[in-house]
Amino acid sequence: MICPVCESSNTVFAGDIFRFDQPFSIRKCQDCKSSYQYPAPKNSDLFYTDDYYSGKAVFSYIDERKIDKYARYVWNARIRNLQKFQKGGIFLDVGCSFGGLTRSASKYYLSYGIDISRYAVNQGNEFSKQTSQNKNFKGLFCGDLLNFPIAEIKNSSVAVVTMIEVAEHLENPVEHFKKAWELLMPGGVFLIQTANMTARQAARAGLNYHYYLPGHLTYFSEQGIEALLKKIGFTSVIKYFPVEFGLLPKLLKMRGNFTSWRDYFRWINVIYYHLSSFLRYKGEPLTSSMVVYAIK
Ligand SMILES: [Zn+2]
């Protein structure tokens, strides 16, 4: 029952979540304030069926191919910020799905993506063939960091590893983060986006917080993820609240799902969320959105 983030045995039962077909239990670490599903679901791979990626499952990934032109505003903004740290070299997106970020990265980097879904990888490679002719796009591969599928990528050779909303799906984040560290070259960047569970938004909602989902196995605190990355050997950790880019790319991306002029009112909520993310209450950010850069 040790904490999957800091490996402390000082953990307590936090409660059961009953609002899904399959109830699950959460334990919380008293030391690093992360929480996790315990017991972990037996076959968590089964969440990631073709239906998950095509939007037909109950818990689905949003198929960003339909809004590719709009989603690209966010991908490009991410890449622009990474340019401040690493200008070129090998780029690897872990949990790449249909490869949107990998395609954006190919403007500057030799870009690769990996995903555990063969369906997403095949569809993403097909989509890439139709939409981009960039020779720096090296393709999407089926696998994960622990069953690493790309033989041509050696340890200490990668400039950037990204993990966008993936870390919370891992039962054993320590092993995956270690592998990211091994792949990176000195000075390389490991980007992780996941919720900060000690933020006011998550703390106030408690177990009703919408981030508690059957497929989310590990819930990080700001302090827990930073300590873990440093323990693995990353020399510095930079944290961004809410994200590492501004408001505009987010608003432009949203337009991809707009069907009437009334949808523009939805911008108000997003602007409010974005601005309140910069505020803190008793030292904690008001909202849970967090992006972490760990530098090797
Ligand atoms: Zn812990």
py3Dmol code that shows the C-alpha trace and the ligand (Angstrom):
import py3Dmol

protein = """\
ATOM      1  CA  MET A   1       0.000   0.000   0.000  1.00  0.00           C
ATOM      2  CA  ILE A   2       2.956   2.312  -0.478  1.00  0.00           C
ATOM      3  CA  CYS A   3       2.498   5.653  -2.224  1.00  0.00           C
ATOM      4  CA  PRO A   4       3.265   5.288  -5.962  1.00  0.00           C
ATOM      5  CA  VAL A   5       4.746   8.798  -6.013  1.00  0.00           C
ATOM      6  CA  CYS A   6       7.036   9.058  -2.941  1.00  0.00           C
ATOM      7  CA  GLU A   7       7.054   5.378  -1.862  1.00  0.00           C
ATOM      8  CA  SER A   8       6.025   6.266   1.693  1.00  0.00           C
ATOM      9  CA  SER A   9       3.994   3.696   3.636  1.00  0.00           C
ATOM     10  CA  ASN A  10       2.279   6.506   5.549  1.00  0.00           C
ATOM     11  CA  THR A  11      -0.965   6.258   3.545  1.00  0.00           C
ATOM     12  CA  VAL A  12      -4.624   6.241   4.601  1.00  0.00           C
ATOM     13  CA  PHE A  13      -7.912   5.172   3.072  1.00  0.00           C
ATOM     14  CA  ALA A  14      -9.539   8.349   1.715  1.00  0.00           C
ATOM     15  CA  GLY A  15     -12.885   6.973   0.550  1.00  0.00           C
ATOM     16  CA  ASP A  16     -14.793   5.133  -2.154  1.00  0.00           C
ATOM     17  CA  ILE A  17     -16.057   6.607  -5.389  1.00  0.00           C
ATOM     18  CA  PHE A  18     -19.444   5.217  -6.356  1.00  0.00           C
ATOM     19  CA  ARG A  19     -20.517   7.414  -9.234  1.00  0.00           C
ATOM     20  CA  PHE A  20     -19.305   4.998 -11.940  1.00  0.00           C
ATOM     21  CA  ASP A  21     -20.437   1.484 -12.903  1.00  0.00           C
ATOM     22  CA  GLN A  22     -17.367   0.043 -11.205  1.00  0.00           C
ATOM     23  CA  PRO A  23     -16.773   1.715  -7.820  1.00  0.00           C
ATOM     24  CA  PHE A  24     -13.165   2.254  -6.793  1.00  0.00           C
ATOM     25  CA  SER A  25     -11.250   3.211  -3.653  1.00  0.00           C
ATOM     26  CA  ILE A  26      -8.778   6.011  -3.109  1.00  0.00           C
ATOM     27  CA  ARG A  27      -5.861   6.079  -0.692  1.00  0.00           C
ATOM     28  CA  LYS A  28      -3.990   9.228   0.162  1.00  0.00           C
ATOM     29  CA  CYS A  29      -0.339   9.667   1.066  1.00  0.00           C
ATOM     30  CA  GLN A  30       0.094  11.628   4.275  1.00  0.00           C
ATOM     31  CA  ASP A  31       3.638  12.573   3.333  1.00  0.00           C
ATOM     32  CA  CYS A  32       3.523  13.898  -0.267  1.00  0.00           C
ATOM     33  CA  LYS A  33      -0.288  14.429  -0.416  1.00  0.00           C
ATOM     34  CA  SER A  34      -0.656  12.457  -3.643  1.00  0.00           C
ATOM     35  CA  SER A  35      -3.466   9.920  -3.896  1.00  0.00           C
ATOM     36  CA  TYR A  36      -4.044   6.752  -5.874  1.00  0.00           C
ATOM     37  CA  GLN A  37      -6.512   3.984  -6.634  1.00  0.00           C
ATOM     38  CA  TYR A  38      -6.077   1.067  -4.280  1.00  0.00           C
ATOM     39  CA  PRO A  39      -6.528  -1.663  -5.191  1.00  0.00           C
ATOM     40  CA  ALA A  40      -5.574  -0.688  -8.733  1.00  0.00           C
ATOM     41  CA  PRO A  41      -7.953  -2.009 -11.404  1.00  0.00           C
ATOM     42  CA  LYS A  42      -6.808  -5.424 -12.664  1.00  0.00           C
ATOM     43  CA  ASN A  43      -6.757  -4.800 -16.402  1.00  0.00           C
ATOM     44  CA  SER A  44      -6.499  -1.061 -16.766  1.00  0.00           C
ATOM     45  CA  ASP A  45      -5.328  -1.594 -20.379  1.00  0.00           C
ATOM     46  CA  LEU A  46      -8.919  -2.545 -21.153  1.00  0.00           C
ATOM     47  CA  PHE A  47      -9.964   1.110 -20.779  1.00  0.00           C
ATOM     48  CA  TYR A  48      -8.059   1.917 -23.957  1.00  0.00           C
ATOM     49  CA  THR A  49     -10.102   0.105 -26.553  1.00  0.00           C
ATOM     50  CA  ASP A  50     -10.689   1.418 -30.066  1.00  0.00           C
ATOM     51  CA  ASP A  51     -13.954   2.867 -28.719  1.00  0.00           C
ATOM     52  CA  TYR A  52     -12.019   4.953 -26.187  1.00  0.00           C
ATOM     53  CA  TYR A  53     -10.164   6.674 -29.012  1.00  0.00           C
ATOM     54  CA  SER A  54     -13.084   6.947 -31.406  1.00  0.00           C
ATOM     55  CA  GLY A  55     -15.296   8.583 -28.773  1.00  0.00           C
ATOM     56  CA  LYS A  56     -17.785   5.704 -28.441  1.00  0.00           C
ATOM     57  CA  ALA A  57     -16.832   4.511 -24.940  1.00  0.00           C
ATOM     58  CA  VAL A  58     -18.299   5.962 -21.740  1.00  0.00           C
ATOM     59  CA  PHE A  59     -14.913   7.474 -20.854  1.00  0.00           C
ATOM     60  CA  SER A  60     -13.488   8.643 -24.111  1.00  0.00           C
ATOM     61  CA  TYR A  61     -10.587  10.516 -25.425  1.00  0.00           C
ATOM     62  CA  ILE A  62     -11.711  13.432 -27.582  1.00  0.00           C
ATOM     63  CA  ASP A  63     -10.723  12.696 -31.151  1.00  0.00           C
ATOM     64  CA  GLU A  64      -8.828  15.838 -32.011  1.00  0.00           C
ATOM     65  CA  ARG A  65      -8.544  14.963 -35.697  1.00  0.00           C
ATOM     66  CA  LYS A  66     -11.978  16.510 -36.213  1.00  0.00           C
ATOM     67  CA  ILE A  67     -10.733  19.858 -34.942  1.00  0.00           C
ATOM     68  CA  ASP A  68      -7.117  19.499 -36.112  1.00  0.00           C
ATOM     69  CA  LYS A  69      -6.930  23.039 -37.501  1.00  0.00           C
ATOM     70  CA  TYR A  70      -8.060  24.483 -34.123  1.00  0.00           C
ATOM     71  CA  ALA A  71      -6.272  22.069 -31.791  1.00  0.00           C
ATOM     72  CA  ARG A  72      -3.058  23.034 -33.544  1.00  0.00           C
ATOM     73  CA  TYR A  73      -3.120  26.444 -31.831  1.00  0.00           C
ATOM     74  CA  VAL A  74      -2.449  24.709 -28.509  1.00  0.00           C
ATOM     75  CA  TRP A  75       0.094  22.227 -29.910  1.00  0.00           C
ATOM     76  CA  ASN A  76       2.027  25.000 -31.626  1.00  0.00           C
ATOM     77  CA  ALA A  77       1.970  27.131 -28.457  1.00  0.00           C
ATOM     78  CA  ARG A  78       3.430  24.197 -26.485  1.00  0.00           C
ATOM     79  CA  ILE A  79       6.183  23.748 -29.044  1.00  0.00           C
ATOM     80  CA  ARG A  80       7.004  27.465 -29.034  1.00  0.00           C
ATOM     81  CA  ASN A  81       7.588  27.350 -25.262  1.00  0.00           C
ATOM     82  CA  LEU A  82       9.758  24.220 -25.561  1.00  0.00           C
ATOM     83  CA  GLN A  83      11.867  26.124 -28.087  1.00  0.00           C
ATOM     84  CA  LYS A  84      13.163  28.262 -25.203  1.00  0.00           C
ATOM     85  CA  PHE A  85      14.807  25.118 -23.792  1.00  0.00           C
ATOM     86  CA  GLN A  86      15.681  22.865 -26.739  1.00  0.00           C
ATOM     87  CA  LYS A  87      15.788  24.158 -30.317  1.00  0.00           C
ATOM     88  CA  GLY A  88      16.030  20.839 -32.142  1.00  0.00           C
ATOM     89  CA  GLY A  89      16.938  17.162 -31.858  1.00  0.00           C
ATOM     90  CA  ILE A  90      14.712  14.216 -31.068  1.00  0.00           C
ATOM     91  CA  PHE A  91      11.192  14.862 -29.736  1.00  0.00           C
ATOM     92  CA  LEU A  92       9.095  12.074 -28.231  1.00  0.00           C
ATOM     93  CA  ASP A  93       5.425  12.377 -27.243  1.00  0.00           C
ATOM     94  CA  VAL A  94       4.382   9.602 -24.845  1.00  0.00           C
ATOM     95  CA  GLY A  95       0.664   8.798 -25.107  1.00  0.00           C
ATOM     96  CA  CYS A  96       0.567  10.555 -28.479  1.00  0.00           C
ATOM     97  CA  SER A  97      -2.880   9.302 -29.483  1.00  0.00           C
ATOM     98  CA  PHE A  98      -3.441  10.411 -33.107  1.00  0.00           C
ATOM     99  CA  GLY A  99      -0.174  12.354 -33.147  1.00  0.00           C
ATOM    100  CA  GLY A 100      -1.278  16.007 -33.192  1.00  0.00           C
ATOM    101  CA  LEU A 101       1.510  17.277 -30.928  1.00  0.00           C
ATOM    102  CA  THR A 102       4.044  15.059 -32.712  1.00  0.00           C
ATOM    103  CA  ARG A 103       3.086  16.616 -36.058  1.00  0.00           C
ATOM    104  CA  SER A 104       3.401  20.150 -34.633  1.00  0.00           C
ATOM    105  CA  ALA A 105       6.809  19.277 -33.152  1.00  0.00           C
ATOM    106  CA  SER A 106       8.112  18.178 -36.557  1.00  0.00           C
ATOM    107  CA  LYS A 107       8.491  21.835 -37.533  1.00  0.00           C
ATOM    108  CA  TYR A 108      11.648  21.954 -35.358  1.00  0.00           C
ATOM    109  CA  TYR A 109      12.378  18.425 -34.143  1.00  0.00           C
ATOM    110  CA  LEU A 110      12.798  14.886 -35.444  1.00  0.00           C
ATOM    111  CA  SER A 111       9.508  13.871 -33.949  1.00  0.00           C
ATOM    112  CA  TYR A 112       8.204  10.522 -32.747  1.00  0.00           C
ATOM    113  CA  GLY A 113       5.110   9.472 -30.832  1.00  0.00           C
ATOM    114  CA  ILE A 114       4.267   6.340 -28.856  1.00  0.00           C
ATOM    115  CA  ASP A 115       0.882   5.142 -27.652  1.00  0.00           C
ATOM    116  CA  ILE A 116      -0.438   1.878 -26.210  1.00  0.00           C
ATOM    117  CA  SER A 117      -3.303   1.900 -28.719  1.00  0.00           C
ATOM    118  CA  ARG A 118      -2.502   0.279 -32.059  1.00  0.00           C
ATOM    119  CA  TYR A 119      -5.730   1.757 -33.382  1.00  0.00           C
ATOM    120  CA  ALA A 120      -4.707   5.350 -32.489  1.00  0.00           C
ATOM    121  CA  VAL A 121      -1.192   4.835 -33.860  1.00  0.00           C
ATOM    122  CA  ASN A 122      -2.376   3.377 -37.183  1.00  0.00           C
ATOM    123  CA  GLN A 123      -5.076   6.000 -37.634  1.00  0.00           C
ATOM    124  CA  GLY A 124      -2.663   8.783 -36.645  1.00  0.00           C
ATOM    125  CA  ASN A 125      -0.005   7.641 -39.117  1.00  0.00           C
ATOM    126  CA  GLU A 126      -2.609   7.501 -41.882  1.00  0.00           C
ATOM    127  CA  PHE A 127      -3.904  10.969 -40.968  1.00  0.00           C
ATOM    128  CA  SER A 128      -0.340  12.329 -40.912  1.00  0.00           C
ATOM    129  CA  LYS A 129       0.306  10.988 -44.418  1.00  0.00           C
ATOM    130  CA  GLN A 130      -2.718  12.864 -45.698  1.00  0.00           C
ATOM    131  CA  THR A 131      -2.068  16.131 -43.864  1.00  0.00           C
ATOM    132  CA  SER A 132       1.674  16.663 -43.511  1.00  0.00           C
ATOM    133  CA  GLN A 133       4.559  15.892 -45.789  1.00  0.00           C
ATOM    134  CA  ASN A 134       7.184  16.916 -43.243  1.00  0.00           C
ATOM    135  CA  LYS A 135      10.169  14.557 -43.423  1.00  0.00           C
ATOM    136  CA  ASN A 136      11.018  15.327 -39.773  1.00  0.00           C
ATOM    137  CA  PHE A 137       7.835  13.537 -38.720  1.00  0.00           C
ATOM    138  CA  LYS A 138       9.209  10.062 -37.971  1.00  0.00           C
ATOM    139  CA  GLY A 139       5.923   8.406 -37.130  1.00  0.00           C
ATOM    140  CA  LEU A 140       3.829   6.987 -34.314  1.00  0.00           C
ATOM    141  CA  PHE A 141       4.682   3.634 -32.709  1.00  0.00           C
ATOM    142  CA  CYS A 142       2.657   1.258 -30.565  1.00  0.00           C
ATOM    143  CA  GLY A 143       4.079   0.724 -27.072  1.00  0.00           C
ATOM    144  CA  ASP A 144       4.867   2.536 -23.834  1.00  0.00           C
ATOM    145  CA  LEU A 145       8.054   3.697 -22.146  1.00  0.00           C
ATOM    146  CA  LEU A 146       8.555   0.347 -20.401  1.00  0.00           C
ATOM    147  CA  ASN A 147       8.044  -1.619 -23.622  1.00  0.00           C
ATOM    148  CA  PHE A 148       9.803   0.945 -25.706  1.00  0.00           C
ATOM    149  CA  PRO A 149       9.057   0.302 -29.380  1.00  0.00           C
ATOM    150  CA  ILE A 150      11.584   2.541 -31.186  1.00  0.00           C
ATOM    151  CA  ALA A 151      14.988   0.815 -31.561  1.00  0.00           C
ATOM    152  CA  GLU A 152      16.606   3.807 -33.280  1.00  0.00           C
ATOM    153  CA  ILE A 153      16.170   6.006 -30.168  1.00  0.00           C
ATOM    154  CA  LYS A 154      19.058   5.379 -27.758  1.00  0.00           C
ATOM    155  CA  ASN A 155      19.424   6.442 -24.135  1.00  0.00           C
ATOM    156  CA  SER A 156      20.745   9.993 -23.544  1.00  0.00           C
ATOM    157  CA  SER A 157      19.746  11.084 -27.048  1.00  0.00           C
ATOM    158  CA  VAL A 158      16.343  12.763 -26.745  1.00  0.00           C
ATOM    159  CA  ALA A 159      15.897  16.548 -26.470  1.00  0.00           C
ATOM    160  CA  VAL A 160      12.246  16.582 -25.362  1.00  0.00           C
ATOM    161  CA  VAL A 161       9.890  13.976 -23.864  1.00  0.00           C
ATOM    162  CA  THR A 162       6.260  15.037 -23.372  1.00  0.00           C
ATOM    163  CA  MET A 163       3.481  13.384 -21.376  1.00  0.00           C
ATOM    164  CA  ILE A 164       0.231  15.314 -21.764  1.00  0.00           C
ATOM    165  CA  GLU A 165      -2.492  14.008 -19.446  1.00  0.00           C
ATOM    166  CA  VAL A 166      -0.882  10.580 -19.318  1.00  0.00           C
ATOM    167  CA  ALA A 167       0.898  10.378 -15.939  1.00  0.00           C
ATOM    168  CA  GLU A 168      -2.387  10.034 -14.038  1.00  0.00           C
ATOM    169  CA  HIS A 169      -3.186   6.894 -16.076  1.00  0.00           C
ATOM    170  CA  LEU A 170      -0.044   5.125 -14.814  1.00  0.00           C
ATOM    171  CA  GLU A 171      -0.033   2.660 -11.948  1.00  0.00           C
ATOM    172  CA  ASN A 172       3.755   2.927 -11.543  1.00  0.00           C
ATOM    173  CA  PRO A 173       4.767   6.456 -12.589  1.00  0.00           C
ATOM    174  CA  VAL A 174       8.229   6.087 -11.013  1.00  0.00           C
ATOM    175  CA  GLU A 175       9.317   3.461 -13.574  1.00  0.00           C
ATOM    176  CA  HIS A 176       7.970   5.485 -16.503  1.00  0.00           C
ATOM    177  CA  PHE A 177       9.569   8.744 -15.311  1.00  0.00           C
ATOM    178  CA  LYS A 178      12.910   6.946 -14.827  1.00  0.00           C
ATOM    179  CA  LYS A 179      12.790   5.706 -18.402  1.00  0.00           C
ATOM    180  CA  ALA A 180      12.071   9.257 -19.626  1.00  0.00           C
ATOM    181  CA  TRP A 181      15.151  10.426 -17.684  1.00  0.00           C
ATOM    182  CA  GLU A 182      17.280   7.694 -19.263  1.00  0.00           C
ATOM    183  CA  LEU A 183      16.183   8.606 -22.787  1.00  0.00           C
ATOM    184  CA  LEU A 184      16.849  12.325 -22.324  1.00  0.00           C
ATOM    185  CA  MET A 185      20.191  13.918 -23.030  1.00  0.00           C
ATOM    186  CA  PRO A 186      21.720  16.253 -20.412  1.00  0.00           C
ATOM    187  CA  GLY A 187      19.718  19.494 -20.561  1.00  0.00           C
ATOM    188  CA  GLY A 188      16.762  17.666 -22.141  1.00  0.00           C
ATOM    189  CA  VAL A 189      13.223  18.552 -21.050  1.00  0.00           C
ATOM    190  CA  PHE A 190      10.545  16.237 -19.664  1.00  0.00           C
ATOM    191  CA  LEU A 191       7.132  17.955 -19.890  1.00  0.00           C
ATOM    192  CA  ILE A 192       4.264  16.554 -17.811  1.00  0.00           C
ATOM    193  CA  GLN A 193       0.722  17.871 -17.704  1.00  0.00           C
ATOM    194  CA  THR A 194      -1.499  16.464 -14.944  1.00  0.00           C
ATOM    195  CA  ALA A 195      -3.812  17.821 -12.248  1.00  0.00           C
ATOM    196  CA  ASN A 196      -2.383  19.250  -9.029  1.00  0.00           C
ATOM    197  CA  MET A 197      -4.505  17.573  -6.367  1.00  0.00           C
ATOM    198  CA  THR A 198      -3.485  19.941  -3.564  1.00  0.00           C
ATOM    199  CA  ALA A 199      -4.831  22.941  -5.472  1.00  0.00           C
ATOM    200  CA  ARG A 200      -7.876  24.612  -3.973  1.00  0.00           C
ATOM    201  CA  GLN A 201     -10.183  23.401  -6.789  1.00  0.00           C
ATOM    202  CA  ALA A 202      -9.408  19.731  -6.087  1.00  0.00           C
ATOM    203  CA  ALA A 203      -9.192  20.065  -2.307  1.00  0.00           C
ATOM    204  CA  ARG A 204     -12.607  21.752  -2.050  1.00  0.00           C
ATOM    205  CA  ALA A 205     -14.332  19.175  -4.247  1.00  0.00           C
ATOM    206  CA  GLY A 206     -12.788  16.244  -2.339  1.00  0.00           C
ATOM    207  CA  LEU A 207     -13.807  12.875  -3.741  1.00  0.00           C
ATOM    208  CA  ASN A 208     -16.413  14.617  -5.910  1.00  0.00           C
ATOM    209  CA  TYR A 209     -13.624  16.161  -7.944  1.00  0.00           C
ATOM    210  CA  HIS A 210     -14.240  15.298 -11.603  1.00  0.00           C
ATOM    211  CA  TYR A 211     -10.635  14.182 -12.064  1.00  0.00           C
ATOM    212  CA  TYR A 212     -11.351  11.019 -10.056  1.00  0.00           C
ATOM    213  CA  LEU A 213     -12.004   8.688 -12.974  1.00  0.00           C
ATOM    214  CA  PRO A 214     -11.772   4.907 -13.363  1.00  0.00           C
ATOM    215  CA  GLY A 215      -8.808   5.273 -15.735  1.00  0.00           C
ATOM    216  CA  HIS A 216      -6.906   7.669 -13.484  1.00  0.00           C
ATOM    217  CA  LEU A 217      -4.743   5.572 -11.164  1.00  0.00           C
ATOM    218  CA  THR A 218      -2.306   8.119  -9.691  1.00  0.00           C
ATOM    219  CA  TYR A 219      -3.188  11.659  -8.566  1.00  0.00           C
ATOM    220  CA  PHE A 220      -0.185  13.895  -8.020  1.00  0.00           C
ATOM    221  CA  SER A 221       0.348  16.805  -5.688  1.00  0.00           C
ATOM    222  CA  GLU A 222       2.560  19.678  -6.775  1.00  0.00           C
ATOM    223  CA  GLN A 223       5.003  18.798  -4.015  1.00  0.00           C
ATOM    224  CA  GLY A 224       4.914  15.033  -4.718  1.00  0.00           C
ATOM    225  CA  ILE A 225       5.661  15.249  -8.434  1.00  0.00           C
ATOM    226  CA  GLU A 226       8.492  17.735  -7.904  1.00  0.00           C
ATOM    227  CA  ALA A 227      10.127  15.585  -5.211  1.00  0.00           C
ATOM    228  CA  LEU A 228       9.809  12.467  -7.379  1.00  0.00           C
ATOM    229  CA  LEU A 229      11.409  14.125 -10.415  1.00  0.00           C
ATOM    230  CA  LYS A 230      14.315  15.414  -8.316  1.00  0.00           C
ATOM    231  CA  LYS A 231      14.799  12.011  -6.696  1.00  0.00           C
ATOM    232  CA  ILE A 232      15.065  10.439 -10.165  1.00  0.00           C
ATOM    233  CA  GLY A 233      17.856  12.881 -10.985  1.00  0.00           C
ATOM    234  CA  PHE A 234      16.335  15.832 -12.800  1.00  0.00           C
ATOM    235  CA  THR A 235      18.404  18.897 -11.913  1.00  0.00           C
ATOM    236  CA  SER A 236      15.617  21.457 -11.984  1.00  0.00           C
ATOM    237  CA  VAL A 237      11.818  21.491 -12.011  1.00  0.00           C
ATOM    238  CA  ILE A 238       9.770  24.389 -13.394  1.00  0.00           C
ATOM    239  CA  LYS A 239       6.031  24.519 -12.678  1.00  0.00           C
ATOM    240  CA  TYR A 240       3.461  26.429 -14.693  1.00  0.00           C
ATOM    241  CA  PHE A 241      -0.049  27.269 -13.470  1.00  0.00           C
ATOM    242  CA  PRO A 242      -2.385  26.779 -15.299  1.00  0.00           C
ATOM    243  CA  VAL A 243      -0.284  25.850 -18.371  1.00  0.00           C
ATOM    244  CA  GLU A 244       2.903  27.009 -20.066  1.00  0.00           C
ATOM    245  CA  PHE A 245       1.136  29.065 -22.748  1.00  0.00           C
ATOM    246  CA  GLY A 246      -1.311  31.959 -22.746  1.00  0.00           C
ATOM    247  CA  LEU A 247      -5.047  32.203 -23.011  1.00  0.00           C
ATOM    248  CA  LEU A 248      -5.359  32.897 -26.728  1.00  0.00           C
ATOM    249  CA  PRO A 249      -4.409  29.426 -28.081  1.00  0.00           C
ATOM    250  CA  LYS A 250      -6.979  27.862 -25.714  1.00  0.00           C
ATOM    251  CA  LEU A 251      -9.749  30.171 -26.917  1.00  0.00           C
ATOM    252  CA  LEU A 252      -8.880  29.578 -30.562  1.00  0.00           C
ATOM    253  CA  LYS A 253      -8.867  25.800 -30.021  1.00  0.00           C
ATOM    254  CA  MET A 254     -12.349  25.939 -28.461  1.00  0.00           C
ATOM    255  CA  ARG A 255     -13.750  27.441 -31.649  1.00  0.00           C
ATOM    256  CA  GLY A 256     -13.268  24.035 -33.254  1.00  0.00           C
ATOM    257  CA  ASN A 257     -16.303  22.792 -31.314  1.00  0.00           C
ATOM    258  CA  PHE A 258     -18.464  25.896 -31.700  1.00  0.00           C
ATOM    259  CA  THR A 259     -21.672  25.446 -33.656  1.00  0.00           C
ATOM    260  CA  SER A 260     -23.395  28.794 -33.027  1.00  0.00           C
ATOM    261  CA  TRP A 261     -22.489  32.339 -32.007  1.00  0.00           C
ATOM    262  CA  ARG A 262     -23.855  31.583 -28.525  1.00  0.00           C
ATOM    263  CA  ASP A 263     -20.910  29.255 -27.974  1.00  0.00           C
ATOM    264  CA  TYR A 264     -18.689  32.314 -27.704  1.00  0.00           C
ATOM    265  CA  PHE A 265     -20.192  32.863 -24.240  1.00  0.00           C
ATOM    266  CA  ARG A 266     -18.296  29.732 -23.178  1.00  0.00           C
ATOM    267  CA  TRP A 267     -15.147  31.774 -23.497  1.00  0.00           C
ATOM    268  CA  ILE A 268     -16.171  33.675 -20.354  1.00  0.00           C
ATOM    269  CA  ASN A 269     -15.766  30.583 -18.170  1.00  0.00           C
ATOM    270  CA  VAL A 270     -12.439  29.725 -19.732  1.00  0.00           C
ATOM    271  CA  ILE A 271     -11.115  33.258 -19.302  1.00  0.00           C
ATOM    272  CA  TYR A 272     -12.257  33.241 -15.666  1.00  0.00           C
ATOM    273  CA  TYR A 273     -10.603  29.840 -15.068  1.00  0.00           C
ATOM    274  CA  HIS A 274      -7.382  30.911 -16.723  1.00  0.00           C
ATOM    275  CA  LEU A 275      -7.088  34.150 -14.762  1.00  0.00           C
ATOM    276  CA  SER A 276      -7.993  32.583 -11.413  1.00  0.00           C
ATOM    277  CA  SER A 277      -5.237  29.989 -11.968  1.00  0.00           C
ATOM    278  CA  PHE A 278      -2.681  32.673 -11.207  1.00  0.00           C
ATOM    279  CA  LEU A 279      -4.157  33.293  -7.737  1.00  0.00           C
ATOM    280  CA  ARG A 280      -3.343  31.366  -4.596  1.00  0.00           C
ATOM    281  CA  TYR A 281      -5.243  30.746  -1.370  1.00  0.00           C
ATOM    282  CA  LYS A 282      -3.191  29.733   1.680  1.00  0.00           C
ATOM    283  CA  GLY A 283      -0.285  29.020  -0.635  1.00  0.00           C
ATOM    284  CA  GLU A 284      -2.227  26.723  -2.989  1.00  0.00           C
ATOM    285  CA  PRO A 285      -3.230  27.706  -6.550  1.00  0.00           C
ATOM    286  CA  LEU A 286      -6.994  28.159  -6.937  1.00  0.00           C
ATOM    287  CA  THR A 287      -7.244  25.790  -9.901  1.00  0.00           C
ATOM    288  CA  SER A 288      -5.729  22.355 -10.455  1.00  0.00           C
ATOM    289  CA  SER A 289      -4.252  22.795 -13.912  1.00  0.00           C
ATOM    290  CA  MET A 290      -0.472  22.260 -13.848  1.00  0.00           C
ATOM    291  CA  VAL A 291       2.350  21.734 -16.303  1.00  0.00           C
ATOM    292  CA  VAL A 292       5.768  20.640 -15.069  1.00  0.00           C
ATOM    293  CA  TYR A 293       9.064  20.883 -16.941  1.00  0.00           C
ATOM    294  CA  ALA A 294      11.838  18.710 -15.494  1.00  0.00           C
ATOM    295  CA  ILE A 295      15.306  19.406 -16.873  1.00  0.00           C
ATOM    296  CA  LYS A 296      17.888  16.574 -16.886  1.00  0.00           C
TER     297      LYS A 296
END
"""
ligand_1 = """\
1
ZN
Zn 3.558 10.048 -1.248
"""
view = py3Dmol.view(width=600, height=400)
view.addModel(protein, "pdb")
view.setStyle({"model": 0}, {"cartoon": {"style": "trace"}})
view.addModel(ligand_1, "xyz")
view.setStyle({"model": 1}, {"stick": {}})
view.zoomTo()
view.show()
